[in-house]
Amino acid sequence: MVSVSQPMVNPESLDRWFPIERQRSYITALQERGGLTRLRAEYFVKLWAYLLLKSQQERGESLDQPLTRLYPMTEMIPCTHREAAELFYGQQEKGSDRAAGMMLDRLIGLGLLEKRFDGQTLCLRIRDLPELIFAEQSESLESVQLYPDAFNPRTDVIPVANLFIKNYTEILRDVSAAAAARKTAKCLRNWSQNYSACMRVLRRSDNLNPVGISIFYPVSSESEDSFFLPPSRNFFLTADTDVDPFKMAAPGDLDCTSVFIRAWIIDTPYMQGQHIYSFLKDAQQTLAQMQNDFPNLCDLYSLVVSPSCEELRQALGFQKTHQESQRSYYRAYLALDHFLALDIKQALSTLKPKTARAE
């Protein structure tokens, strides 16, 4: 009797076991996540598929056909820096083991990957990421109805905090994502108590979960100097500091002229033309109503962290102001009157849906 050896998966054969077309759908769905450029998303998808295939082999399962989808992992799988380098860089000369190790550490820092090293063997596991909804699920989301609504501090704080931190993973400074989420939850409750009118959500009609958040934060005149400092000097929710550089103005403050767009986020799977239009129209209505409480409002400021926001910034007419040195972060400005007069439908007519973020 002749035994038939099972095919072995290796970095060079990954495209055979997880086709390029399937990789691309995941890369597209993932790359809007905070901190995930297209290249990082590509490396992450390759690594995920490779670890799943290796785990199948370790369990003795036969590799009869290619993977059709990526799914959560339960165990740690051995993977050397050499394997990762071959997986990420192929035959490129610049793809060293050290570079692959640094990329693995970056993916760990972004909350996507876990590692364990016992002094001899490096083992990796893709973290459970229930908030990531991938391409094969997008069709089922097309029928989901969303509507703008008031922020509810009793039901919305935790999902909004998680959504917020997911979009700002790239700028976490000296704090964990969990610590930043707890801090954000506390601030959301405080801001809602002080001036709830500035906080809006985009809500699913079926389960009432918020999948978008906008925070139009009225800034006290004593904090306006912060708009003219490098962006990283003003990080608060994602930084290890207890002092918010932006103090909220109280309704009726005639000296309040500025609004800080502290957040304008729609979760990636829902970042579609109609939802973007609906949430921007709601932003116009919210800011117009805020003028009743702050009659001298005239300036809109935003902090742009991700390059994926660039197209939307240009479509809406925001101007770059202070660029962070050696980083892609920058401040953006638009006169409030111009935003209120904007024809949103016309502005978005050539826009490709992408996630827009501002801290």
C-alpha positions in Angstrom: 0.0 0.0 0.0 1.4 3.3 -1.0 1.0 6.2 1.4 0.2 9.6 0.0 2.0 12.4 1.8 0.0 15.5 2.7 0.9 18.8 1.1 2.8 21.1 3.4 2.0 24.7 3.8 4.9 27.2 3.8 5.2 30.9 3.2 5.9 30.5 -0.5 2.7 28.4 -1.1 0.3 30.7 0.8 -1.3 32.1 -2.3 -2.2 28.6 -3.3 -4.0 27.9 0.0 -5.6 31.3 0.4 -6.1 32.9 -3.0 -5.1 36.4 -3.8 -8.7 37.4 -4.5 -9.8 36.4 -1.0 -6.8 38.2 0.5 -7.8 41.4 -1.2 -11.3 41.4 0.2 -10.0 41.1 3.7 -7.3 43.7 3.1 -9.8 46.2 1.8 -12.1 45.6 4.8 -9.2 45.9 7.3 -7.2 48.8 6.0 -9.6 51.5 7.4 -9.0 50.3 10.9 -6.9 52.7 12.9 -3.2 52.3 12.3 -3.7 49.7 9.5 -2.2 51.0 6.2 -2.8 48.8 3.2 0.6 47.3 3.5 0.1 46.4 7.2 -3.3 45.0 6.4 -1.7 42.9 3.7 0.9 41.5 6.1 -1.7 40.8 8.7 -4.0 38.9 6.4 -1.1 36.8 5.1 0.0 36.0 8.7 -3.6 35.2 9.8 -4.1 32.8 6.9 -0.7 31.2 7.4 -1.3 30.6 11.1 -4.7 29.1 10.5 -3.2 26.7 7.9 -0.4 25.7 10.2 -2.8 25.1 13.0 -4.8 22.7 10.7 -1.6 20.8 10.0 -0.7 20.6 13.6 -4.1 19.1 14.4 -3.5 16.5 11.6 -6.3 17.9 9.4 -5.7 17.4 5.6 -5.3 20.4 3.4 -7.6 19.2 0.6 -8.8 22.6 -0.5 -7.9 26.3 0.0 -9.2 28.4 2.8 -12.4 30.3 1.9 -12.5 32.6 5.0 -10.5 33.7 8.0 -11.8 32.9 11.5 -10.8 33.3 15.1 -7.9 31.3 16.5 -7.9 29.5 19.8 -4.3 28.3 20.2 -0.8 29.7 19.9 1.0 28.6 16.7 4.9 28.5 16.3 6.1 31.0 13.8 9.7 32.2 13.4 10.9 35.6 12.3 12.3 33.9 9.2 8.9 32.5 8.3 7.3 35.9 8.8 9.9 37.6 6.7 9.3 35.1 3.8 5.6 35.6 4.3 5.7 39.4 4.3 8.6 40.2 1.9 9.0 37.1 -0.4 12.2 37.5 -2.3 12.7 41.2 -1.5 16.2 41.9 -0.3 15.0 44.5 2.2 12.8 41.9 4.0 15.1 40.9 6.9 14.2 38.8 9.9 14.7 41.8 12.1 12.2 43.9 9.9 9.7 41.1 10.2 10.1 41.0 14.0 9.5 44.8 14.1 6.4 44.4 12.0 5.1 41.6 14.3 5.6 44.0 17.3 3.7 46.7 15.4 0.8 44.4 14.8 0.9 43.4 18.5 0.9 47.1 19.4 -2.2 47.6 17.3 -4.0 45.0 19.3 -4.2 42.5 16.5 -1.8 39.8 17.6 -0.6 38.0 20.7 2.8 36.4 21.1 4.5 34.1 23.6 8.3 33.4 23.7 9.7 30.8 26.0 13.4 31.6 25.2 13.4 29.2 22.3 10.1 29.2 20.4 8.1 32.2 19.2 4.3 31.4 19.1 1.6 33.7 17.7 -2.2 34.0 17.8 -4.5 36.3 16.1 -6.6 38.1 18.8 -10.3 37.8 18.9 -11.6 40.8 16.9 -15.4 40.7 17.0 -15.6 44.4 15.9 -14.0 43.6 12.6 -16.8 42.7 10.1 -15.3 41.4 6.9 -16.2 41.6 3.2 -18.3 38.4 3.0 -20.7 39.9 5.5 -21.1 43.3 3.8 -24.0 42.2 1.7 -26.1 41.5 4.8 -25.3 45.0 6.1 -26.7 46.7 3.0 -30.3 46.1 4.2 -29.5 47.5 7.7 -31.3 50.8 8.3 -29.3 53.5 10.2 -30.6 56.8 11.6 -29.0 59.8 13.4 -30.0 60.0 17.1 -29.1 61.6 20.4 -26.3 60.0 22.3 -27.7 58.0 25.3 -25.2 57.9 28.2 -27.1 54.9 29.7 -26.7 52.6 26.6 -24.1 54.1 24.2 -21.1 54.8 26.4 -19.3 51.4 26.1 -19.9 50.7 22.4 -18.9 54.2 21.5 -15.8 54.1 23.6 -14.7 50.9 21.9 -15.5 52.4 18.5 -13.5 55.5 19.4 -10.4 53.6 20.5 -10.5 51.2 17.5 -10.2 54.2 15.3 -7.4 55.8 17.3 -5.2 52.8 18.0 -2.4 54.5 15.9 -2.0 57.4 18.4 -2.2 55.5 21.7 0.7 57.0 23.8 2.0 55.1 26.9 -1.5 53.7 27.6 -3.2 50.4 26.7 -6.3 50.3 24.5 -8.2 49.1 27.6 -7.1 52.0 29.7 -7.9 54.5 26.9 -11.4 53.0 26.5 -12.1 53.3 30.2 -10.9 57.0 30.1 -13.0 57.6 27.0 -16.1 56.1 28.7 -15.7 58.4 31.7 -15.3 61.5 29.5 -18.3 60.6 27.3 -20.5 60.5 30.4 -19.0 63.8 31.7 -19.4 65.6 28.3 -23.0 64.3 28.0 -23.8 65.6 31.5 -22.3 69.0 30.7 -23.7 69.5 27.2 -25.4 66.5 25.6 -26.6 68.5 22.5 -23.1 68.3 21.0 -23.1 64.4 20.9 -24.8 62.4 18.2 -24.8 58.8 17.1 -25.6 56.9 14.0 -27.8 54.0 15.2 -28.9 50.7 13.8 -32.7 50.5 13.6 -32.8 46.7 14.4 -30.8 46.4 17.6 -30.3 50.1 18.4 -26.5 49.8 18.6 -24.5 52.9 17.7 -22.2 52.4 14.7 -21.2 56.1 14.4 -20.4 58.9 16.7 -20.0 62.7 16.3 -18.8 65.0 19.1 -18.9 68.8 18.3 -17.2 70.1 21.4 -17.7 73.8 22.2 -14.3 75.1 23.3 -13.8 77.7 26.0 -11.8 80.7 24.8 -9.0 80.0 27.3 -8.3 76.8 25.5 -8.1 78.2 21.9 -4.3 78.4 22.0 -4.2 74.6 21.8 -5.4 74.8 18.2 -2.1 76.5 17.3 0.2 73.8 18.8 1.5 70.6 17.1 -1.3 68.1 17.2 0.5 65.6 19.4 0.8 68.2 22.1 -3.0 68.0 22.6 -3.7 64.3 22.6 -5.8 63.5 25.7 -8.0 60.5 25.4 -5.2 58.4 24.0 -2.4 59.8 26.2 -1.3 59.2 29.7 -2.5 62.5 31.1 -5.3 63.7 33.4 -5.4 67.2 32.1 -7.6 67.9 29.1 -6.1 70.7 27.0 -9.6 71.6 25.8 -12.1 73.0 28.4 -15.7 72.8 27.4 -17.6 76.1 27.2 -20.9 76.4 29.1 -24.0 77.2 27.1 -24.5 81.0 26.8 -20.8 81.7 26.7 -20.5 84.7 24.3 -16.7 84.3 24.2 -17.0 80.8 22.7 -16.2 81.0 19.0 -14.7 77.5 18.3 -15.9 74.0 17.9 -13.5 71.0 18.1 -14.8 68.1 16.1 -13.6 65.6 18.8 -15.0 62.7 16.8 -16.7 62.0 13.5 -16.6 58.3 13.0 -18.7 55.8 11.1 -17.6 52.1 11.6 -16.0 50.8 8.5 -18.6 48.3 7.4 -21.2 51.1 7.4 -19.1 53.7 5.7 -21.3 54.0 2.6 -22.5 56.9 0.6 -26.0 57.3 2.1 -24.8 56.8 5.6 -22.1 59.4 5.2 -24.6 61.9 3.7 -27.1 61.3 6.5 -24.6 61.8 9.2 -23.1 64.9 7.7 -26.6 66.4 7.2 -27.2 65.7 10.9 -23.9 67.5 11.7 -25.1 70.6 9.9 -28.4 70.5 11.9 -26.6 69.9 15.2 -24.1 72.8 14.7 -26.9 75.1 13.6 -28.8 74.3 16.8 -25.6 74.8 18.9 -25.5 78.4 17.6 -28.6 79.1 19.8 -26.5 78.3 22.8 -23.3 79.8 21.5 -24.2 82.8 19.3 -20.7 83.6 18.3 -19.6 80.2 17.0 -17.7 80.7 13.8 -14.7 78.2 13.7 -14.6 74.5 13.1 -11.4 72.6 14.0 -10.5 69.0 13.5 -7.6 66.7 14.1 -6.9 64.3 11.2 -5.0 61.2 12.1 -5.5 58.8 9.2 -4.6 59.4 5.5 -7.9 57.7 4.7 -9.6 61.0 5.8 -7.9 63.0 3.1 -10.5 62.7 0.4 -13.3 63.6 2.7 -11.4 66.6 4.1 -10.9 67.9 0.6 -14.5 67.2 -0.4 -15.9 69.2 2.6 -13.4 72.1 2.1 -11.4 71.8 5.3 -7.9 73.4 5.1 -4.8 71.9 6.5 -3.3 74.0 9.3 -0.7 72.5 11.6 1.1 69.4 10.3 2.8 67.2 12.8 6.5 66.9 12.0 7.5 63.4 10.7 3.9 62.2 11.1 0.8 62.3 9.0 -1.3 63.9 11.7 -2.5 67.5 11.1 -5.1 70.0 12.1 -7.8 71.1 9.7 -10.0 74.2 9.7 -13.3 75.3 8.1 -15.4 78.4 8.8 -18.6 77.2 10.4 -20.7 79.4 8.0 -19.1 77.7 5.0 -19.9 74.2 6.4 -23.5 75.2 7.2 -24.0 76.5 3.7 -22.4 73.4 2.1 -24.4 71.3 -0.4 -23.5 67.9 1.2 -24.8 65.9 -1.7 -22.8 67.8 -4.2 -19.7 67.7 -2.1 -19.9 63.9 -1.8 -20.7 63.3 -5.4 -17.2 62.1 -6.3 -16.3 60.7 -2.9 -15.3 57.1 -2.5 -16.5 55.9 1.0 -13.8 55.9 3.6 -13.7 56.3 7.3 -13.3 59.9 8.5 -11.7 60.4 11.9 -10.9 63.3 14.1 -10.0 63.1 17.8 
